[in-house]
């Protein structure tokens, strides 16, 4: 059960209207119960927390109000959400899944590890082809931990004026320190490319140097996730600043079958067609397969069909393969 300090923190944050801290303590309680072997209770607590978050609606709006909302200029640099995704919503290879589960385990024991002078994993570099699950991983980490996902808007961060980008980057890292969350830098090669490359300019070099300094100095409780499709052009110094470099690949044959079963569930007719469809999907990314399957399911629903014909899925997968052949290495 919850200890006295946790109960006091829970009531104090509720009384002060500090929703971020309230949910953080509540998630700590759920994690504690899970550790004690009370899996059912822990899951019920997490479901109650998710339900409470989803019921906070903006006036006249359709979506939940983010508990931690960036203000002022920071609002143009960060977009925030509370994802409901879990790692169980993804199809991941065993080594990749175990690596991410270790990150979550250490994050859930963050205070204990730090009390012993240990540093939990919290700075991740995700590398791999487009559509293989890097962005979804950032959302799943936030969903698992019950903390907000902040996506850094590189279009607003990077400017042509000398020194301005570094100042904006400082604002982002100030937010990292003040508000716990998962901070996601997508297309990270835009600021992390090698110094001295042919297209290198002084401002980009200064941005990279600033990032290297800020991420090294950062000792917050937030999780920093950077993702790139082009690890080969990242500056070598970056790799030493991250706790883990996580590699993503197009799904294997078994992973494709698992993804098809997950997405099609009881829709597919005949169910045994999964093996044949997996061959058609070979070489496609997770995102490409998910979109093809999603399109097939939508067509079935719109035509009041109770099942999805395997031929319809096959045709859409073949279309995706054709697009891939026309745009090798392209990003959908």
BALOBA-1460 file (C-alpha; in Angstrom, 3 decimals):
// residues 332
<rec num="1" residu="x" x="0.000" y="0.000" z="0.000"/>
<rec num="2" residu="x" x="0.961" y="3.646" z="-0.351"/>
<rec num="3" residu="x" x="3.218" y="5.067" z="2.342"/>
<rec num="4" residu="x" x="2.397" y="8.204" z="4.324"/>
<rec num="5" residu="x" x="4.618" y="10.523" z="2.294"/>
<rec num="6" residu="x" x="3.027" y="9.413" z="-0.971"/>
<rec num="7" residu="x" x="-0.473" y="9.948" z="0.381"/>
<rec num="8" residu="x" x="0.438" y="13.413" z="1.635"/>
<rec num="9" residu="x" x="2.038" y="14.284" z="-1.707"/>
<rec num="10" residu="x" x="-1.059" y="13.051" z="-3.523"/>
<rec num="11" residu="x" x="-3.439" y="15.137" z="-1.399"/>
<rec num="12" residu="x" x="-1.176" y="18.189" z="-1.438"/>
<rec num="13" residu="x" x="-0.894" y="18.190" z="-5.245"/>
<rec num="14" residu="x" x="-4.669" y="17.732" z="-5.547"/>
<rec num="15" residu="x" x="-5.349" y="20.631" z="-3.172"/>
<rec num="16" residu="x" x="-2.897" y="22.882" z="-5.026"/>
<rec num="17" residu="x" x="-4.282" y="21.918" z="-8.430"/>
<rec num="18" residu="x" x="-0.877" y="20.597" z="-9.517"/>
<rec num="19" residu="x" x="-2.173" y="17.963" z="-11.938"/>
<rec num="20" residu="x" x="1.256" y="17.069" z="-13.280"/>
<rec num="21" residu="x" x="2.551" y="16.156" z="-9.822"/>
<rec num="22" residu="x" x="-0.733" y="14.464" z="-8.904"/>
<rec num="23" residu="x" x="-0.521" y="12.096" z="-11.873"/>
<rec num="24" residu="x" x="3.185" y="11.551" z="-11.282"/>
<rec num="25" residu="x" x="2.583" y="10.418" z="-7.687"/>
<rec num="26" residu="x" x="-0.397" y="8.317" z="-8.768"/>
<rec num="27" residu="x" x="1.777" y="6.533" z="-11.346"/>
<rec num="28" residu="x" x="4.408" y="5.953" z="-8.654"/>
<rec num="29" residu="x" x="1.718" y="4.269" z="-6.537"/>
<rec num="30" residu="x" x="0.749" y="2.057" z="-9.463"/>
<rec num="31" residu="x" x="4.393" y="1.151" z="-10.085"/>
<rec num="32" residu="x" x="4.839" y="0.331" z="-6.384"/>
<rec num="33" residu="x" x="1.853" y="-2.016" z="-6.417"/>
<rec num="34" residu="x" x="3.192" y="-3.725" z="-9.553"/>
<rec num="35" residu="x" x="6.537" y="-4.234" z="-7.828"/>
<rec num="36" residu="x" x="4.758" y="-5.796" z="-4.847"/>
<rec num="37" residu="x" x="3.178" y="-8.342" z="-7.160"/>
<rec num="38" residu="x" x="-0.268" y="-6.714" z="-7.158"/>
<rec num="39" residu="x" x="-0.501" y="-6.677" z="-10.953"/>
<rec num="40" residu="x" x="-4.292" y="-6.435" z="-11.164"/>
<rec num="41" residu="x" x="-4.436" y="-3.476" z="-8.781"/>
<rec num="42" residu="x" x="-1.563" y="-1.739" z="-10.589"/>
<rec num="43" residu="x" x="-3.315" y="-2.106" z="-13.934"/>
<rec num="44" residu="x" x="-6.600" y="-0.791" z="-12.484"/>
<rec num="45" residu="x" x="-4.776" y="2.246" z="-11.086"/>
<rec num="46" residu="x" x="-3.172" y="2.958" z="-14.473"/>
<rec num="47" residu="x" x="-6.561" y="2.653" z="-16.194"/>
<rec num="48" residu="x" x="-8.118" y="5.076" z="-13.690"/>
<rec num="49" residu="x" x="-5.292" y="7.567" z="-14.291"/>
<rec num="50" residu="x" x="-5.685" y="7.298" z="-18.076"/>
<rec num="51" residu="x" x="-9.454" y="7.734" z="-17.724"/>
<rec num="52" residu="x" x="-9.018" y="10.813" z="-15.527"/>
<rec num="53" residu="x" x="-6.683" y="12.406" z="-18.076"/>
<rec num="54" residu="x" x="-9.026" y="11.706" z="-20.987"/>
<rec num="55" residu="x" x="-11.983" y="13.387" z="-19.238"/>
<rec num="56" residu="x" x="-10.226" y="16.762" z="-19.014"/>
<rec num="57" residu="x" x="-11.665" y="18.487" z="-22.105"/>
<rec num="58" residu="x" x="-11.056" y="21.957" z="-23.434"/>
<rec num="59" residu="x" x="-14.146" y="24.230" z="-23.548"/>
<rec num="60" residu="x" x="-15.872" y="23.470" z="-26.828"/>
<rec num="61" residu="x" x="-13.002" y="21.205" z="-27.852"/>
<rec num="62" residu="x" x="-12.763" y="17.520" z="-28.610"/>
<rec num="63" residu="x" x="-9.423" y="16.607" z="-27.032"/>
<rec num="64" residu="x" x="-7.982" y="16.461" z="-23.539"/>
<rec num="65" residu="x" x="-6.228" y="19.505" z="-22.124"/>
<rec num="66" residu="x" x="-2.540" y="18.737" z="-21.660"/>
<rec num="67" residu="x" x="-1.708" y="19.053" z="-17.969"/>
<rec num="68" residu="x" x="1.640" y="20.679" z="-18.775"/>
<rec num="69" residu="x" x="1.054" y="23.296" z="-21.463"/>
<rec num="70" residu="x" x="4.021" y="25.281" z="-22.797"/>
<rec num="71" residu="x" x="3.500" y="29.032" z="-22.554"/>
<rec num="72" residu="x" x="4.848" y="32.080" z="-24.347"/>
<rec num="73" residu="x" x="7.533" y="31.504" z="-26.962"/>
<rec num="74" residu="x" x="7.991" y="27.954" z="-25.692"/>
<rec num="75" residu="x" x="4.521" y="27.122" z="-27.062"/>
<rec num="76" residu="x" x="5.883" y="27.593" z="-30.594"/>
<rec num="77" residu="x" x="8.822" y="25.287" z="-29.896"/>
<rec num="78" residu="x" x="7.042" y="22.361" z="-28.256"/>
<rec num="79" residu="x" x="3.808" y="20.541" z="-29.013"/>
<rec num="80" residu="x" x="2.461" y="18.504" z="-26.098"/>
<rec num="81" residu="x" x="0.171" y="15.503" z="-25.718"/>
<rec num="82" residu="x" x="-0.598" y="12.695" z="-23.295"/>
<rec num="83" residu="x" x="-0.320" y="9.515" z="-25.406"/>
<rec num="84" residu="x" x="-2.268" y="6.413" z="-24.452"/>
<rec num="85" residu="x" x="0.017" y="4.066" z="-26.392"/>
<rec num="86" residu="x" x="1.833" y="1.184" z="-24.727"/>
<rec num="87" residu="x" x="4.698" y="-0.991" z="-25.885"/>
<rec num="88" residu="x" x="2.138" y="-3.788" z="-26.205"/>
<rec num="89" residu="x" x="0.582" y="-1.792" z="-29.069"/>
<rec num="90" residu="x" x="3.793" y="-2.271" z="-31.062"/>
<rec num="91" residu="x" x="5.438" y="-5.243" z="-32.741"/>
<rec num="92" residu="x" x="9.095" y="-5.155" z="-31.756"/>
<rec num="93" residu="x" x="11.956" y="-7.614" z="-31.997"/>
<rec num="94" residu="x" x="12.941" y="-9.248" z="-28.703"/>
<rec num="95" residu="x" x="16.264" y="-7.387" z="-28.177"/>
<rec num="96" residu="x" x="14.612" y="-4.041" z="-28.972"/>
<rec num="97" residu="x" x="11.642" y="-4.721" z="-26.698"/>
<rec num="98" residu="x" x="13.873" y="-5.847" z="-23.827"/>
<rec num="99" residu="x" x="15.995" y="-2.717" z="-24.199"/>
<rec num="100" residu="x" x="12.969" y="-0.419" z="-23.993"/>
<rec num="101" residu="x" x="11.542" y="-2.374" z="-21.058"/>
<rec num="102" residu="x" x="14.829" y="-1.851" z="-19.236"/>
<rec num="103" residu="x" x="14.545" y="1.903" z="-19.811"/>
<rec num="104" residu="x" x="11.016" y="1.858" z="-18.355"/>
<rec num="105" residu="x" x="12.100" y="-0.276" z="-15.410"/>
<rec num="106" residu="x" x="14.881" y="2.148" z="-14.518"/>
<rec num="107" residu="x" x="12.571" y="5.150" z="-14.948"/>
<rec num="108" residu="x" x="10.026" y="3.608" z="-12.580"/>
<rec num="109" residu="x" x="12.776" y="3.216" z="-9.993"/>
<rec num="110" residu="x" x="14.290" y="6.616" z="-10.727"/>
<rec num="111" residu="x" x="14.299" y="7.907" z="-7.142"/>
<rec num="112" residu="x" x="15.722" y="4.700" z="-5.710"/>
<rec num="113" residu="x" x="18.530" y="4.558" z="-8.256"/>
<rec num="114" residu="x" x="19.449" y="8.191" z="-7.714"/>
<rec num="115" residu="x" x="19.454" y="7.755" z="-3.955"/>
<rec num="116" residu="x" x="22.269" y="5.237" z="-4.502"/>
<rec num="117" residu="x" x="24.182" y="7.578" z="-6.797"/>
<rec num="118" residu="x" x="23.120" y="5.679" z="-9.938"/>
<rec num="119" residu="x" x="21.905" y="7.194" z="-13.202"/>
<rec num="120" residu="x" x="18.809" y="5.674" z="-14.832"/>
<rec num="121" residu="x" x="18.727" y="5.483" z="-18.617"/>
<rec num="122" residu="x" x="16.976" y="8.598" z="-19.901"/>
<rec num="123" residu="x" x="18.784" y="9.769" z="-23.068"/>
<rec num="124" residu="x" x="18.004" y="7.615" z="-26.100"/>
<rec num="125" residu="x" x="19.071" y="7.883" z="-29.729"/>
<rec num="126" residu="x" x="16.759" y="5.932" z="-32.063"/>
<rec num="127" residu="x" x="18.208" y="5.116" z="-35.477"/>
<rec num="128" residu="x" x="16.730" y="3.266" z="-38.437"/>
<rec num="129" residu="x" x="14.649" y="3.548" z="-41.617"/>
<rec num="130" residu="x" x="11.503" y="5.638" z="-41.835"/>
<rec num="131" residu="x" x="8.307" y="3.999" z="-40.611"/>
<rec num="132" residu="x" x="9.933" y="1.426" z="-38.328"/>
<rec num="133" residu="x" x="8.463" y="2.717" z="-35.051"/>
<rec num="134" residu="x" x="10.773" y="5.427" z="-33.734"/>
<rec num="135" residu="x" x="8.087" y="8.100" z="-33.305"/>
<rec num="136" residu="x" x="5.648" y="5.551" z="-31.891"/>
<rec num="137" residu="x" x="8.294" y="4.481" z="-29.379"/>
<rec num="138" residu="x" x="8.526" y="8.017" z="-27.979"/>
<rec num="139" residu="x" x="4.735" y="8.061" z="-27.575"/>
<rec num="140" residu="x" x="4.727" y="4.603" z="-25.965"/>
<rec num="141" residu="x" x="7.417" y="5.597" z="-23.448"/>
<rec num="142" residu="x" x="5.335" y="8.618" z="-22.435"/>
<rec num="143" residu="x" x="2.199" y="6.482" z="-22.247"/>
<rec num="144" residu="x" x="3.872" y="3.810" z="-20.129"/>
<rec num="145" residu="x" x="5.309" y="6.376" z="-17.703"/>
<rec num="146" residu="x" x="2.171" y="8.523" z="-17.557"/>
<rec num="147" residu="x" x="4.070" y="11.698" z="-18.421"/>
<rec num="148" residu="x" x="3.548" y="14.186" z="-21.279"/>
<rec num="149" residu="x" x="5.164" y="13.838" z="-24.672"/>
<rec num="150" residu="x" x="6.791" y="17.057" z="-25.864"/>
<rec num="151" residu="x" x="7.689" y="17.076" z="-29.560"/>
<rec num="152" residu="x" x="10.370" y="19.649" z="-30.399"/>
<rec num="153" residu="x" x="9.324" y="21.602" z="-33.490"/>
<rec num="154" residu="x" x="12.531" y="21.929" z="-35.469"/>
<rec num="155" residu="x" x="10.898" y="24.275" z="-37.985"/>
<rec num="156" residu="x" x="10.415" y="26.813" z="-35.190"/>
<rec num="157" residu="x" x="13.684" y="25.990" z="-33.427"/>
<rec num="158" residu="x" x="16.097" y="26.473" z="-36.313"/>
<rec num="159" residu="x" x="16.377" y="30.025" z="-37.643"/>
<rec num="160" residu="x" x="18.781" y="31.847" z="-39.942"/>
<rec num="161" residu="x" x="19.754" y="34.403" z="-37.317"/>
<rec num="162" residu="x" x="23.062" y="33.904" z="-35.559"/>
<rec num="163" residu="x" x="22.655" y="32.824" z="-31.957"/>
<rec num="164" residu="x" x="18.851" y="32.743" z="-31.992"/>
<rec num="165" residu="x" x="18.578" y="28.971" z="-32.424"/>
<rec num="166" residu="x" x="20.905" y="28.324" z="-29.490"/>
<rec num="167" residu="x" x="18.777" y="30.634" z="-27.331"/>
<rec num="168" residu="x" x="15.636" y="28.730" z="-28.306"/>
<rec num="169" residu="x" x="17.388" y="25.444" z="-27.627"/>
<rec num="170" residu="x" x="18.205" y="26.731" z="-24.143"/>
<rec num="171" residu="x" x="14.486" y="27.355" z="-23.578"/>
<rec num="172" residu="x" x="13.749" y="23.750" z="-24.553"/>
<rec num="173" residu="x" x="16.337" y="22.398" z="-22.109"/>
<rec num="174" residu="x" x="15.025" y="24.707" z="-19.382"/>
<rec num="175" residu="x" x="11.624" y="23.040" z="-19.945"/>
<rec num="176" residu="x" x="13.300" y="19.617" z="-19.816"/>
<rec num="177" residu="x" x="14.623" y="20.521" z="-16.373"/>
<rec num="178" residu="x" x="11.426" y="22.103" z="-15.021"/>
<rec num="179" residu="x" x="8.703" y="19.796" z="-16.400"/>
<rec num="180" residu="x" x="9.206" y="16.044" z="-16.467"/>
<rec num="181" residu="x" x="8.227" y="14.473" z="-19.751"/>
<rec num="182" residu="x" x="9.472" y="12.662" z="-22.833"/>
<rec num="183" residu="x" x="11.137" y="15.266" z="-25.093"/>
<rec num="184" residu="x" x="11.291" y="14.059" z="-28.690"/>
<rec num="185" residu="x" x="13.698" y="15.443" z="-31.294"/>
<rec num="186" residu="x" x="12.608" y="13.915" z="-34.620"/>
<rec num="187" residu="x" x="14.757" y="14.143" z="-37.784"/>
<rec num="188" residu="x" x="17.613" y="14.824" z="-35.422"/>
<rec num="189" residu="x" x="20.215" y="14.945" z="-38.198"/>
<rec num="190" residu="x" x="18.930" y="18.479" z="-38.925"/>
<rec num="191" residu="x" x="20.908" y="19.689" z="-35.908"/>
<rec num="192" residu="x" x="23.265" y="16.774" z="-35.306"/>
<rec num="193" residu="x" x="25.104" y="16.456" z="-38.622"/>
<rec num="194" residu="x" x="28.876" y="16.100" z="-38.605"/>
<rec num="195" residu="x" x="30.948" y="19.200" z="-38.133"/>
<rec num="196" residu="x" x="33.124" y="19.851" z="-41.146"/>
<rec num="197" residu="x" x="30.763" y="18.353" z="-43.750"/>
<rec num="198" residu="x" x="30.743" y="19.978" z="-47.201"/>
<rec num="199" residu="x" x="27.397" y="21.678" z="-46.553"/>
<rec num="200" residu="x" x="28.282" y="22.684" z="-43.002"/>
<rec num="201" residu="x" x="27.762" y="26.320" z="-42.060"/>
<rec num="202" residu="x" x="28.900" y="28.164" z="-38.976"/>
<rec num="203" residu="x" x="25.437" y="28.485" z="-37.430"/>
<rec num="204" residu="x" x="24.701" y="24.747" z="-37.679"/>
<rec num="205" residu="x" x="28.063" y="24.051" z="-36.078"/>
<rec num="206" residu="x" x="27.205" y="26.378" z="-33.199"/>
<rec num="207" residu="x" x="23.793" y="24.702" z="-32.762"/>
<rec num="208" residu="x" x="25.423" y="21.280" z="-32.530"/>
<rec num="209" residu="x" x="28.010" y="22.526" z="-30.033"/>
<rec num="210" residu="x" x="25.217" y="24.060" z="-27.944"/>
<rec num="211" residu="x" x="23.223" y="20.828" z="-28.016"/>
<rec num="212" residu="x" x="26.254" y="18.768" z="-26.998"/>
<rec num="213" residu="x" x="26.874" y="21.052" z="-24.041"/>
<rec num="214" residu="x" x="23.234" y="21.201" z="-22.937"/>
<rec num="215" residu="x" x="22.536" y="17.474" z="-23.124"/>
<rec num="216" residu="x" x="25.756" y="16.720" z="-21.250"/>
<rec num="217" residu="x" x="24.850" y="19.173" z="-18.475"/>
<rec num="218" residu="x" x="21.239" y="18.014" z="-18.268"/>
<rec num="219" residu="x" x="20.600" y="16.021" z="-15.085"/>
<rec num="220" residu="x" x="16.820" y="16.291" z="-14.991"/>
<rec num="221" residu="x" x="14.198" y="13.575" z="-14.547"/>
<rec num="222" residu="x" x="12.926" y="13.925" z="-18.102"/>
<rec num="223" residu="x" x="13.509" y="11.410" z="-20.891"/>
<rec num="224" residu="x" x="15.226" y="12.795" z="-24.010"/>
<rec num="225" residu="x" x="14.617" y="10.869" z="-27.225"/>
<rec num="226" residu="x" x="16.247" y="11.766" z="-30.544"/>
<rec num="227" residu="x" x="15.446" y="9.944" z="-33.782"/>
<rec num="228" residu="x" x="17.093" y="9.888" z="-37.197"/>
<rec num="229" residu="x" x="16.912" y="7.943" z="-40.443"/>
<rec num="230" residu="x" x="20.516" y="8.926" z="-41.207"/>
<rec num="231" residu="x" x="22.836" y="7.931" z="-38.342"/>
<rec num="232" residu="x" x="25.777" y="7.917" z="-40.752"/>
<rec num="233" residu="x" x="25.806" y="11.718" z="-40.930"/>
<rec num="234" residu="x" x="25.534" y="12.356" z="-37.186"/>
<rec num="235" residu="x" x="28.541" y="13.834" z="-35.442"/>
<rec num="236" residu="x" x="30.468" y="11.152" z="-33.546"/>
<rec num="237" residu="x" x="30.439" y="13.212" z="-30.360"/>
<rec num="238" residu="x" x="26.658" y="12.814" z="-30.152"/>
<rec num="239" residu="x" x="26.742" y="9.070" z="-29.661"/>
<rec num="240" residu="x" x="28.673" y="9.484" z="-26.407"/>
<rec num="241" residu="x" x="26.015" y="11.814" z="-25.000"/>
<rec num="242" residu="x" x="23.233" y="9.213" z="-25.148"/>
<rec num="243" residu="x" x="22.761" y="6.349" z="-22.707"/>
<rec num="244" residu="x" x="21.577" y="3.959" z="-25.414"/>
<rec num="245" residu="x" x="21.609" y="3.899" z="-29.211"/>
<rec num="246" residu="x" x="18.536" y="1.879" z="-30.231"/>
<rec num="247" residu="x" x="18.501" y="0.396" z="-33.723"/>
<rec num="248" residu="x" x="15.295" y="-0.137" z="-35.730"/>
<rec num="249" residu="x" x="14.860" y="-2.295" z="-38.825"/>
<rec num="250" residu="x" x="12.102" y="-3.263" z="-41.223"/>
<rec num="251" residu="x" x="10.135" y="-6.115" z="-39.630"/>
<rec num="252" residu="x" x="11.198" y="-9.736" z="-40.001"/>
<rec num="253" residu="x" x="8.835" y="-12.360" z="-41.436"/>
<rec num="254" residu="x" x="7.599" y="-13.323" z="-37.961"/>
<rec num="255" residu="x" x="7.158" y="-9.693" z="-36.943"/>
<rec num="256" residu="x" x="5.148" y="-9.041" z="-40.114"/>
<rec num="257" residu="x" x="2.831" y="-11.938" z="-39.253"/>
<rec num="258" residu="x" x="2.424" y="-10.625" z="-35.698"/>
<rec num="259" residu="x" x="1.663" y="-7.145" z="-37.040"/>
<rec num="260" residu="x" x="-0.926" y="-8.477" z="-39.499"/>
<rec num="261" residu="x" x="-2.622" y="-10.516" z="-36.770"/>
<rec num="262" residu="x" x="-2.633" y="-7.519" z="-34.424"/>
<rec num="263" residu="x" x="-4.065" y="-5.120" z="-37.013"/>
<rec num="264" residu="x" x="-6.538" y="-7.460" z="-38.667"/>
<rec num="265" residu="x" x="-7.614" y="-9.414" z="-35.567"/>
<rec num="266" residu="x" x="-10.955" y="-11.014" z="-36.506"/>
<rec num="267" residu="x" x="-11.363" y="-9.035" z="-39.728"/>
<rec num="268" residu="x" x="-9.333" y="-11.213" z="-42.087"/>
<rec num="269" residu="x" x="-11.026" y="-13.830" z="-44.243"/>
<rec num="270" residu="x" x="-9.664" y="-16.473" z="-44.418"/>
<rec num="271" residu="x" x="-7.506" y="-16.175" z="-41.265"/>
<rec num="272" residu="x" x="-4.884" y="-18.582" z="-42.662"/>
<rec num="273" residu="x" x="-4.067" y="-16.016" z="-45.351"/>
<rec num="274" residu="x" x="-1.638" y="-14.287" z="-42.958"/>
<rec num="275" residu="x" x="1.310" y="-16.363" z="-44.180"/>
<rec num="276" residu="x" x="0.698" y="-15.417" z="-47.809"/>
<rec num="277" residu="x" x="0.184" y="-11.753" z="-46.948"/>
<rec num="278" residu="x" x="3.406" y="-11.740" z="-44.937"/>
<rec num="279" residu="x" x="5.308" y="-12.683" z="-48.089"/>
<rec num="280" residu="x" x="3.661" y="-9.807" z="-49.986"/>
<rec num="281" residu="x" x="4.678" y="-7.422" z="-47.192"/>
<rec num="282" residu="x" x="8.321" y="-8.493" z="-47.082"/>
<rec num="283" residu="x" x="10.629" y="-5.474" z="-47.091"/>
<rec num="284" residu="x" x="7.937" y="-2.965" z="-46.146"/>
<rec num="285" residu="x" x="8.189" y="-0.941" z="-42.950"/>
<rec num="286" residu="x" x="5.807" y="-1.255" z="-40.010"/>
<rec num="287" residu="x" x="4.092" y="1.986" z="-41.026"/>
<rec num="288" residu="x" x="3.615" y="0.901" z="-44.653"/>
<rec num="289" residu="x" x="2.050" y="-2.404" z="-43.599"/>
<rec num="290" residu="x" x="-0.167" y="-0.725" z="-40.991"/>
<rec num="291" residu="x" x="-1.442" y="1.804" z="-43.532"/>
<rec num="292" residu="x" x="-2.222" y="-0.856" z="-46.129"/>
<rec num="293" residu="x" x="-4.116" y="-2.929" z="-43.558"/>
<rec num="294" residu="x" x="-5.899" y="0.162" z="-42.224"/>
<rec num="295" residu="x" x="-7.062" y="1.101" z="-45.709"/>
<rec num="296" residu="x" x="-8.411" y="-2.415" z="-46.278"/>
<rec num="297" residu="x" x="-10.316" y="-2.395" z="-42.983"/>
<rec num="298" residu="x" x="-11.815" y="1.033" z="-43.726"/>
<rec num="299" residu="x" x="-13.034" y="-0.133" z="-47.127"/>
<rec num="300" residu="x" x="-14.690" y="-3.152" z="-45.516"/>
<rec num="301" residu="x" x="-16.386" y="-0.995" z="-42.877"/>
<rec num="302" residu="x" x="-17.621" y="1.547" z="-45.447"/>
<rec num="303" residu="x" x="-19.126" y="-1.286" z="-47.532"/>
<rec num="304" residu="x" x="-20.725" y="-2.921" z="-44.464"/>
<rec num="305" residu="x" x="-18.565" y="-6.016" z="-44.841"/>
<rec num="306" residu="x" x="-18.041" y="-8.131" z="-41.733"/>
<rec num="307" residu="x" x="-14.604" y="-9.273" z="-42.840"/>
<rec num="308" residu="x" x="-11.674" y="-8.086" z="-44.913"/>
<rec num="309" residu="x" x="-10.919" y="-10.200" z="-48.005"/>
<rec num="310" residu="x" x="-7.309" y="-11.300" z="-48.135"/>
<rec num="311" residu="x" x="-7.161" y="-10.231" z="-51.782"/>
<rec num="312" residu="x" x="-7.971" y="-6.631" z="-50.800"/>
<rec num="313" residu="x" x="-5.099" y="-6.548" z="-48.322"/>
<rec num="314" residu="x" x="-2.800" y="-8.204" z="-50.854"/>
<rec num="315" residu="x" x="-3.627" y="-5.588" z="-53.499"/>
<rec num="316" residu="x" x="-2.912" y="-2.706" z="-51.124"/>
<rec num="317" residu="x" x="0.385" y="-4.257" z="-50.005"/>
<rec num="318" residu="x" x="1.401" y="-4.613" z="-53.656"/>
<rec num="319" residu="x" x="0.600" y="-0.926" z="-54.186"/>
<rec num="320" residu="x" x="2.879" y="-0.050" z="-51.273"/>
<rec num="321" residu="x" x="5.626" y="-2.181" z="-52.773"/>
<rec num="322" residu="x" x="5.224" y="-0.353" z="-56.091"/>
<rec num="323" residu="x" x="5.525" y="3.027" z="-54.375"/>
<rec num="324" residu="x" x="8.634" y="1.855" z="-52.559"/>
<rec num="325" residu="x" x="10.228" y="0.725" z="-55.838"/>
<rec num="326" residu="x" x="9.551" y="4.135" z="-57.406"/>
<rec num="327" residu="x" x="10.958" y="6.031" z="-54.429"/>
<rec num="328" residu="x" x="13.801" y="3.948" z="-52.952"/>
<rec num="329" residu="x" x="14.610" y="5.124" z="-49.469"/>
<rec num="330" residu="x" x="11.729" y="7.568" z="-49.719"/>
<rec num="331" residu="x" x="9.713" y="8.699" z="-46.742"/>
<rec num="332" residu="x" x="5.970" y="8.368" z="-46.841"/>
